[in-house]
Amino acid sequence: MLDLTAKQYGHEGLARVRSIDYEAYTWHVLSGPTGGIVSQADSPMGGLGVSPAFPVGGSLKTLERHEPILVDFLCVYHGYMVDTTRMFSLGKLENKWIAAYDAMRRVHDAVLEDTRPGANCQELFRKSVRLAHELGYQDSYLGPPALQTTFVAHGIGLELGEFPYLAEGHDYPLEQGMVFSLEPKVVFPGEGAIGTENTVVVTEDGYEVLTPVPDRIFEV
């Protein structure tokens, strides 16, 4: 239904990726423990998939009550992409998940506080890591221990994963007109994942968030 609705608005369903030997699809829905499964991609989580032939993304697992449901959806319109993650639950989540979500919102907002032309991409990433550690998520921020992804934001436009990256080693400034998807997330293996993601454009004196969906946990 999610994919069908998007296509009725012009979603093209094809994600071009700036990568070699990598296939991308445009969405995944990960619930409970499947959110804690990583993949071959440099991303916080990957999911179980529906078969060993493509072991990534949503699976045949039934959605359960009181578990985090992470929906990461990439929409493509006339070749241009926008990336969004929102959290859902059937019934109220445990306080552990609510606290983790609130922490990732704090990280998200802290990065945007310094987002403007001239801001250093590497320093924005380091700021996110410092805050996540201060909030107690050093072992789960951006992935499980030893498997944490190397960025908190990736560039997006005609390709998925273009410059800029807010990442270690990306020691260059943001420029007006650059667009990136900011996605601080935490992953607990065997339990699930939670976080947020918004697509952001760098403006003349700051930024604008392009994803209008309210940024909260949607409790059904």
C-alpha positions, 0 to 999 in steps of 0.5 A: 500500500505504501509503494502503491500510494507513492506511485500514484503521486509519481514515484518512479520506484528506481533508485540510482546508487553511486556505488559499484555492484550494489542494488537498491530498492526504495523502501523497507519496513523493519519490525522488532528484531528484524531492525537489528539485522545489518546488511552488506550496505554501509547503513545502520540496519538492513533487515531480513528480506524474504529470501537468501537471494536478497537478504535485505529489507522487509520480511514475512515476519508478522508485526507485533504489538509494542515493538518498534516498526521502522519505515525507511522510504525513498521516493523518486520523482522525475529522477530526484530523490527524497529519503525519510524514516518514521517510527510506528508502533502497535500500542505503546512502546517500552520506555527504552525505545521512547528514550532512544527515539528522543535521544536521536531527535536531540542528535538530529536537531543538534546537527541542524543547529550548525548546518549552514554554508561553510559548516565542516561535514566531518565536524558535524558528524563528530558532533553527532557522535559526541552527543550520542555517546553523552546520551549513553548510546555509544554501543548502538549509535548508527549500528551494533558494536564493530558494525556501526556505519560511517556517516550520519547523513548522506547526500541525495539528489539524482543519485543515492549516496552522492556528496556531501557526506556528514562522515569521518574523513569528509573534511570539506564545507557544506555549500548552498544548494547541497542536499543530504538525508540526516538519519541518526539511528540506534540499533540493538541486535536481537531487539530492533532499531529506532531513529529518524531521517529527514532530507535537508537542503542547505540554504543561503544562511541555514537549512530547510527540511524538505520532508513535511511528515511530522517527526514523531512515533506514530502509535496505532 
